[in-house]
């Protein structure tokens, strides 16, 4: 899978030796589906499927996002100063939300970046694909900034 994400990133954003690669697993809930946010007990477990991403910093104040799983959306470009929800951005709103929350909490995300994502989690299958993307973005931002 690492080869696929590297090829995807290079195809969409070009070759750069400073590109870094990350992985975030999906999860299953063995017991306790939908009770965790109501204070109940759960037994989640990470699985081998998940989301892979390539990321590199740029010298702009814009983020460019691409997902192989939502190719029809193309590359979504968003200024760091304009991270509000936009229905036309679909999946990218998960990414924007994490970045906006970090900025609102005074984390210094001082430059833009390019991100390409490739996931092998089936969307809507209850394997926490959106949570996997959110954790992937948070971990990348922590590593980069």
N, C-alpha and C positions, 0 to 999 in steps of 0.2 A: 504494500500500500504506500510505503514511503516513496517509491519510484513514481507512482501515479500522481501524488500530490506535488512532487518536485516538477514533473513534466507539466502539470496543469498550471502551476504558478508561473513557470517560465513562458508558457504559451500565452498567458493572459497579461503578464506584467514584465516579462523580459528576464534575462539571466543577470544575477547579482550574487556575488559571493557572500554578501551580508544577510541574505535571506535565512531565516530560522524556521524550523519546523516543529510542530507540536501535535499532540494527540490527547483527546478527552474521551473516555469510554461512555457508553450508554449504561443503563442500569435496568434491572428488573426488581420488582417488589415481590418477594416470595410470600409474604403476608402483609396485609395492611394497606392495600391500594386505596388511595384517597382519604385515609384517616390521619396521615402524618400531619397535615396542616390543620387538623382539628384536635391535635394533642394526643392522638392515639399512638400505640406502639406499632412499629413497622420493622421489617427485615429486608432491607434493600441489599443488592449485590451488584458490583460492577461486572460488565460482560466484555468480551473481546471485540465486539463491534463498537464503532464510535465515529467521531469526527476528527479528521486530520486537517491541518492548516499550515500554509506557508505565509510568513509575514515579513515585511521589511519596512523600515522607517524611510520616509521621504523628507525632502526639504520644503514641503508644502504644509498648509493648514487644512488639508483635505484627506478624507479617508476614501479609499476605493475598495469595494467589496465584490467578490464574485463567489458564487457557489455552483459547483458542478451539478448539484442536485436540483438546482433551479436555474438551469441554463437560459431559459426563456427570458429571465429578468435581466440578463447581460451584466455588465459591470455597473454597480450602483455607486455614484460619487456623492459624497456628503461633506460639507464644510464642518470642521470640528465645532464651530460656533452655532450650528443648526442641526442638533441631534434629536429634535422632537419627533414623535411618532408621525409617520406618513403612510397611509394605507397602500399607496403605490410601491412602497419599499418592501412589502411582504416580509420574508424571512429576515431581511437586514435589520428590521426593527429590534430583534433580539440583540444583535450586535450593538446597535446604536444605544439601546437602553442601558447596557452594561457600561459603555464608555461614558454616557451622560452621567450616570450615577457616580462613577469614579471622579469625573470632573466636578460635579456638584459637591462631592466630599473633599474637594481641594487637592486631589491627586494631580500632580503636574504632568499632564500629557501634552508636551510642548511642541509636538510636530505631528504631521500626518503619517499615514502608513497605507500600504497595500496588503490586502488579505485575500487569499484564495482558500476555499474550503471544499473538502471532498468527504462525504460521509457514507458509510455503508450500513447505517441504521435505517430500517424502513420507517418512513415518515408516517406518523399516526398509529404506530403499532404498540404504543404503550411502553416504549423502551427509553423514554426521556430524551429524545433527540434534541428538543429545544433546550433542556437543561444542560445537555452535553455541550451545545454551542455556547451557552452563556458561561459555563465554567472554562471552556476553552479560551474564550476572549478574555475573561478575568485573569487567568493564569498567564496568557501571553502579555497582557498589559503590565502585570506585575514584573514579569521577566524583562520586558523592554524598558520600562520606565522606573 
